[in-house]
Amino acid sequence: MNIVILDAYSVNPGDISWEPIRAFGNLTVYDHTPPEQIGERIRQADAVFTNRARLGEAEFSQASNLRFLCLFATGYDKIDLASARRHNIAVCNVPGYSTEAVAQHTIALLLELTNRTRALDAELRKGRWTQHKGDCVWDAPLIALTGKTFGIIGTGAIGCRAAEIAKALGMRVLGYSRNKRAAFCGSYVSKEELFRESDVLSLHCAATAETHHIVNRDTLALMKPSAIIINTARGVLIDSGALADALNAGSIYAAGLDVVEREPILPENPLLNAKNCLITPHAAWLPVDVRKRLVDLAAENLDAFVHDRKLNRVDLEG
């Protein structure tokens, strides 16, 4: 079996092994693949793995041998599933590999915005604590979370886990989701009520036509001026310009983002210069043990396919 990994560096910069996948055949690993080279690189492949490459009719039509495609990811919005079906290509994702890590990053972004630990450390090292001769330097308020409302859009595994952590911090938890889950530890409300009530709004839903720019000028206008938005899901859930304007106008207090609409982030993205906006480079899933689990689970998908079992097949949905 000829196996190709199109964008290996994002998953494995050299600190974990590809052996779980290499065991299935002849493995070719590319650190990065420009879009115009995808078709050529998968031409002889029987199986392809990718993290973020877009694949559709133009690519699949050049890969007559291709029968298996696996995403090193949970989301699969970059794959044309209709085209994959036409070409008889099985498409798999890897759900659940990063639940704990992404929930942890969600809370890390929130705590940095409320407790400002890095800023306080930096000011202390400049000598301001000594000069102040008091207990604290109050350049910005610190925010206690107990009693505040933590609102979640999307109560899948990550959303439910983030809710549990928020509840452990003493927060009231509300949720809005297409599918209601018994495991969710909060109360479900309407989308409008969620935007109005949330002191913290955390996004954990998939990118779909319905959720595209779910955070926009209209929904931002519903929010409290003290509200914080956290996004560790997909950048397209937020209208970047609308959020930047709201932050700069003081219509909401802060935002913590691990994802943006165009990645890597463009220099002209208005969020880079927005007030009180913390951005990390799509890093929530990057702990080494999480990436190792991702590779192991992706290999299990291939093993299931080879043995005619259906595991995490997203091309069969709908």
N, C-alpha and C positions, 0 to 999 in steps of 0.2 A: 504494500500500500504506500502510495506517495502522499506525504503529509506536509502541508505548508503552514507556517505561522507568519502572518503578514506584518504584525507590529509587536514583536516580542519585547522590545525594551520597556514598554509601558507596564508590562506585567512582571518582567524578570530582567532587571539590569545586570544580572550576573550573580545574584545572591541566592538563587534557588535552582533546582534541577529540572530539566525538561524530560528526565527519564520516564516518568509515567506515560508521557505521550510518545516518546521515541520508541518505546517497547512495541508499538503497533506497526512499525514499518520504517521506511526511509524518510527521515525528517529534514526539511529545509527550513532554516530559521532566518527571517529578515527582521532586523531591529525596527526599521521603518519602511513603509511602502507608500510612495506618492500615488495619488488616485489614478494617474494615467498609466501606472505600471502594474496595477492590480490584475488586469486581464491576462497579461503576459505571465505573471508569476504564478497564477493558479491554473494555467493552461493544461498542465499535465497532472494536476492534483486530483487525488481521490477524496481527500479530506482537507479541510481548511479551518484554521483557528484564527480568530481576530478579536481584538478588544474594541476598536472604534472605527474600523474601516467601513465605508458605505459600499454595499454590494447590491446590484440589481441586474436588470436585463442585459445591460452592456457588458457586465463582467461574466455573468452566468453563461451567456451565449458563446463565450470564448473557452469555456471549461467543460468540454463534453464528457469528461470522466468524473466530474465532481458529483458526489452523492451525499456528502456530509459536511455541514458547516456548523461550527460551534462558536458561540460568543463567549469570550472571557468577561462576562458581564451578566447582569440580570436583565437590563433593558435591551430591547432588540429593535428599536425604532429606526435604526439605520439600515435595516435589511428589508428589501422588497420581498415580502413573503409570498405575494401572488406570483411573482416571477420565479421564486424558488420552487413553488408547487408545479408550475408549468415545466420546469426542468427536472422535476423529480429529485429535488435536493432536500434532504432532511435538515432542519434547522433546530439547533438546541441552544438554550441559555443555561446559566448556572445560578439558580435562585438560592438565596439563603446563605451564601458563603460569607457575606460581610455584614450581617445583621447587627452584631454586637459592635463592630468597629464603626459603622456609620452612625448608629445611635450614640456611641461615645463621642464622636466628632460633633454631632449635633449639640450635645450638651457642652462640649468644650468651647464651641463658638459662642454659645449663650453665656457661659460663665465668664469668658473673656470680656464680653460686652457689659456684663453687669458688675464684675469685680475688678476689671482693668488691672490685672496683675502685672502684665508687662510694662504698662505705662507707669505704675507706681514704683516698680523696681527700677526703671530707668531714671525717674526723678530722684529716688533715694540715692542712686549712685552718683548723681550730680551734686549731692550734698544738701538737697532741699529739706530733708527731714531734720538734719542738724541745724540748718539755718532757721527753720521754722520754730524750733524749740517747743514743738507740740507733738501731739500724737499722730496727726495725719496732714497730708497736703490735699486740699479739697479743690482740685482743678475741675473735677467732674464728679457727679454723684455716683455713689455705689448703690446698687439696687438689691434689695432682699427679695427673694423669689417666693418665699412661703406666703401662701394666701393669694398669689397671683394666678391668673388663668392661662394655662398652656393649651393652645388650640392646635389641632393636627388636621391637615388635609391629606388623606390617604392612610388608612389604618391596616396596612399589610404588616408583615413581620417587623420591619424596621420602625414603622410608625407606632406599633404596639409596644415595642421595646423602649422607644424614646418616651412614650407615655408613662411607662412604669417608672423610669428614672425620674421624670418630672414629678410624678406622684410621690416618690420617695423624698423629694425635696420639699414636699408640703404644698405642691401646687394643685389647683383644681384643673381637671383635664376634660376638655371637650373635643369632639371629633366630627369631621364631615368626610364621608367616603361613599363611593358607589356601592361597595359591598360592606355591610355591617358584620362585625365579627364578635362572637361571644367572648373572645379572649381580650377584647379591648377594655381597659380598666377605667375608661371615662364614660361620658354621656354623649350621645349623638345629637347634633342640632343641625339646623339649616345652614347653608353656606353663608347667607347674610348674617345670621346670628353669630356664627363663628368669627367672621371678620369684626363685628362690632364688639364682641365680648373679650377677645383674646388680648392679653398683655404680651404674650409671645405667640406668634403664629409660625408653626414649623411645617414645612412641605415635605411630604413623603409619598407622593403619588407618581404614577407613570406619566410619561409625555404622550398625550393623545390630542385629538382635535378638540375634545371637550375641555381638557386642562391647559391647553396652550394659552399663555398669558392670563391664567386664572387670577394672578395678582396684576391688576391693571389700574388705571386712573379711577375707575368707578369703585372697585373694591377697596383700593387704598383710602378713598374718601370716607369709607365706613369706619376706618380704624381709629383707635385712640391716638392722640399725639405722643403718648408715652410708649406706644407699642414697638415691639422688636420683631423683625421677620428673620427666620432662619431657613435656608434652603440647602439641603444636602442631597436633593433628588435629581432634578434636571433643570438646566438653565432656562429653557423655553417656558417654564411655568411662570416666569416673571417678565413683564415688560420693563426692560432695563431703563429706558428713558423715564418712564412713569415713576419707577422706584427712586431714581436719582433725584428727580424733581421733588418728590415727597420728602426725601431726606434733607435736601438743601433748604426746603421751605419750612422744615420743622413739623410737617404734617404727621410724620411718625418719627420715633426716636432713633432707631438704629437698625442695621441689617448685618447678618453674618451669613456669608455665602461660600459654599465650596464648589459651586457650579455657576456658569454664566452662559448666555445664549450662544456665543461663538467661542470655541476653545481651540487652542490657547487664547486667552483674553486679548482683544485688540487694544492697541494704545489709545484709540479714540473712544473706548467704552466709557460712557459717562459715569459709571459706578466707581471708576478708579479715583475720581476726584470728588465723589459725593461725601457729604458730611457723615461721620460716624458709621462708615461702611467697612466691615472687616471681610477680606476675601482670601481664601486659601485655594491652591491650584488643583482642585478635584483630587484631594489627597485623602479623603476619609477611608478609602479602601486599601491604603498602601502599607499597613503593617505587614512585616514579612511573613508571619504565620498565616495571615489572611490570604496573601497571594499564593502561598504554598497550598492552602486548602483549595483555592480556586483552580489551580492546575490539576490537583488530584481529582476534583469533581468533574472537571472538563474531560479528563481521561476516562472517568467512569461513564460519561455520556457516549464517548466513542466505543467503549467496550460494550455498552448496551446495544448500540447500533450494529456493531459487528455480529452480535449474537441475536439479532432480530428482536430486540426488546425496545420498547418505546420509553425513553427516559428524558424528561424535560423538553419534549418536542413542541416548540412553539408554532411550527408550520401547520400543525393539526388543529390549532385553535380557530374558532370562528367558522 
